[in-house]
Amino acid sequence: MCAGGGCCVSGRCAANGASCAPLPGVCANGVCGGCGGAGLACCGASVGLTPSLCTAPGTRCASGTCSACGQKAGDPCCPAVGTAPATCLQSGITCSGSTCAACGTPGAPCCADGSCSGGACCNAGTCVAAGAACGTAAAPAGTCGAGRCSACGALGQACCGTSCQAGLACRSGFCTACGTPGVACCIGPTPCEPGTSCSSTAADALCSRCGEVGDLCCAGGQCAGGGCCFNSRCIASGAQCLSGTTVVGTCQGGRCPCGGQDEACCTSSTCDVGLACATAGTTTRCSACGATGQVCCLGNTCAEAGTACIYDSALSSYRCTTCGKSGQPCCGTTCETGLGCQGSGTAARCMTCGGAGQVCCTGNTCMAAGTACIYDSTVSTYRCQPCGAAGQPCCASNTCTEAETSCRLVSSAYVCLKCGQQDAPCCANRRCDAAGTSCLYSTSAAENRCQRCGTSTLSCCAGSSCSDGSCCVSAAAFTTSTVPRCVAPGTLCHSSAPSGSTCQSGSSCATCGGTGQACCTFGTTTTYCAASGTTCVTGTCRACGQLDQPCCGDSATSTSTTTSSAVCKPPYSCQLVNSEYRCRMP
């Protein structure tokens, strides 16, 4: 709060009739240039930044408007200023969390200065009635009487929890004097007596002298004897105002001449609202900002609609430049409807958008049918490029337009793959069109893909077949998880097979595994066949994979869509027929 109709400006009191700098206008009974008063818009600390400041007593900024605070129970607390905590302004209420609540009566919170009414005592932040016990059951501290606990809360006594009598502060568990120079800051809205200020918001903060030349400024940015508060310190009237080693003027009338139009920039290159620190030649001054052709305001913002803060290489500074229309710089990354931002940095320009080969429109959209907004690394921008056909990027929502294509992640981009091709998804009914491929489960893609098959060391092709004279060593039981593999002629059909059981040009493993022969065995539990297109049925290798033949034994489960290999030759699929799996039309 500021007395005499003054305005609270960023923790400093501006007198009624004085400038509100760095806020706009002159202080008039708590209002700065039409903002900051109750019911008025909040003031903004800088052009382009969200207004968030209120200057009138008992107000705070809420949703862009200054509304009442701290007046009654249920109101929001007034915000903290400097080292002073958030507070409520009327007696009988205190700030509890972020809301003002009734205080001082038994069972209610203690008031901000640690007081209670009606003879109640403040005990650990809560008022207890006269005659009630103070302290806790584990650590009793006497009885409440005449507003004071008998064994805690007085000067030199242990704190009542964290509470002490009015005019005392709890430090290291004991109640000490507070509020005068060199001692602890008191709790509440007035932590120190006039002419002193609290050094910080820390629990061990002390009251120290303020307002004299060389001292910290007092609350509200006040200095004694017409001095100026500059860089949080008081300097004497008539003394130089120094920003580092730079003289920005002389203290006069409680103000250093910086931050105003054509004045020197204040510390950290700051200026009043609507101005910015700009260099022209060798001179740096606060200049008008935010309009077309002017320097950008704080935060590289512009006030005029249709302009953006863009670096001007001719002037070696950022300027507010018209933007958004065809051929103009982009407004950030956006342009008018029907235009898109092409390029990057200061070279970005608004261009016709949405057509095939053109830049994408706002929102990464395209107008031309069959195109999608895709990054073009050759020009470092997003363009509308053909999509949806085999080999092309996927269209919006990862869709494809060509028949028998689907969107898949290839390397780091989504591409439309035509089914049935090598390394592409299988077509319906596990069909593969590429020669020498079969529909096999790909662990890396986590789906069935058309993969190379049928030659030595590779998986057998559909119907347990090999194409290079190898033997397809397939497991006997249809429910086995063993993947059938092509074994080269002249090599053992299986690592556990008996000596001499070598592949005989794709027809058998010597004395077993051929069509009509007994199934081969290894170990004591597994049987297998070797001839292409056979599977073990009741101890004999029978033809498999063709219409109405048994399914070839190469799947983990009969209905799985992620099997290791197709169990029937296309176009047939494995189906349960009278308790037996056979190849039938889908």
NORLINRA-V197908 format. One record per backbone hydrogen bond with DSSP energy under -0.5 kcal/mol. NH is the residue of the N-H (numbers start at 0). CO is the residue of the C=O. Records with the same first field share a line. If there is no record, write none. Layout:
NH=CO  CO
This chain:
5=2
6=13
7=54
8=6  11
9=7
11=8
12=219
13=6  11
14=12
16=26
17=14
19=24
22=19
26=17
27=30
29=4
30=27
31=34
32=25  30
34=31
35=40
38=65
39=36
41=63
42=52
48=45
51=42
52=42
54=35
55=35
58=55
59=66
61=64
64=61
65=39
66=59  64
68=57
69=75
73=99
74=71
76=97
77=86
80=83
83=80
86=77
88=69
89=69
92=89
93=100
95=93  98
96=94
97=95
98=95
99=74
100=93
102=91
103=108
106=126
107=104
108=101
109=124
110=114
113=110
116=103
119=116
120=127
122=120  125
123=159
125=122
126=107
127=120
130=143
131=128
133=141
135=138
140=133
143=131
144=147
146=118
147=144
149=142
150=140
151=148
152=157
155=174
156=153
158=172
159=162
160=158
161=159
162=159
164=152
167=164
168=175
170=168  173
173=170
174=156
175=168
177=166
178=183
181=206
182=179
183=176
184=204
185=190
192=178
195=192
196=207
198=205
204=201
206=182
207=196
209=194
210=215
213=233
214=211
215=208
216=231
217=221
219=10
220=217
221=217
223=210
225=222
226=223
227=234
229=227  232
232=229
233=214
234=227
237=250
238=235
240=248
241=239
242=245
243=241
244=242
245=242
247=240  245
248=240
250=238
251=254
253=225
254=251
257=255
258=263
261=285
262=259
263=256
265=269
268=265
269=265  266
271=258
272=21
274=271
275=286
277=275  284
279=282
281=279
282=279
284=277  282
285=262
286=275  284
288=273
289=294
292=319
293=290
294=287
295=317
296=300
299=296
300=296
302=289
303=289
306=303
307=320
309=307  318
311=316
312=310
314=311
315=311
316=311
318=309
319=293
320=307  318
322=305
323=328
326=349
327=324
328=321
329=347
330=333
331=329
332=330
333=330
335=323
338=335
339=350
341=339  348
346=343
347=344
348=341
349=327
350=339
352=337
353=358
356=383
357=354
358=351
359=381
360=364
361=338
363=360
364=360
366=353
367=353
370=367
371=384
373=371  382
375=380
376=374
378=375
379=375
380=375
382=373
383=357
384=371  382
386=369
387=392
390=415
391=388
392=385
393=413
394=398
397=394
398=394  395
400=387
401=387
404=401
405=416
407=414
409=407  412
410=408
411=409
412=409
414=407  412
415=391
416=405  414
418=403
419=424
420=417
422=449
423=420
425=447
426=430
429=426
430=427
432=419
433=419
436=433
437=450
439=437  448
440=562
441=446
442=440
445=441
446=441
448=439
449=423
450=437  448
452=435
453=458
456=485
457=454
459=483
460=464
462=565
463=460  565
464=460
466=453
467=453
470=486
471=529
472=470  484
473=471  528
474=552
475=526
479=476
483=481
484=472
485=457
486=470  484
489=502
490=487
492=500
496=493
500=497
501=499
502=490
503=507
504=502
506=503
508=511
510=508
511=508
512=517
515=540
516=513
518=538
519=527
521=525
525=521
527=519
528=473
529=512
530=512
531=505
532=463
533=530
534=541
536=534  539
539=536
540=516
541=534  539
543=532
544=549
547=582
548=545
549=542
550=580
551=566
553=551
554=477
559=556
564=553
568=544
571=568
572=583
574=581
576=574  579
579=576
581=574  579
582=548
583=572  581
585=570
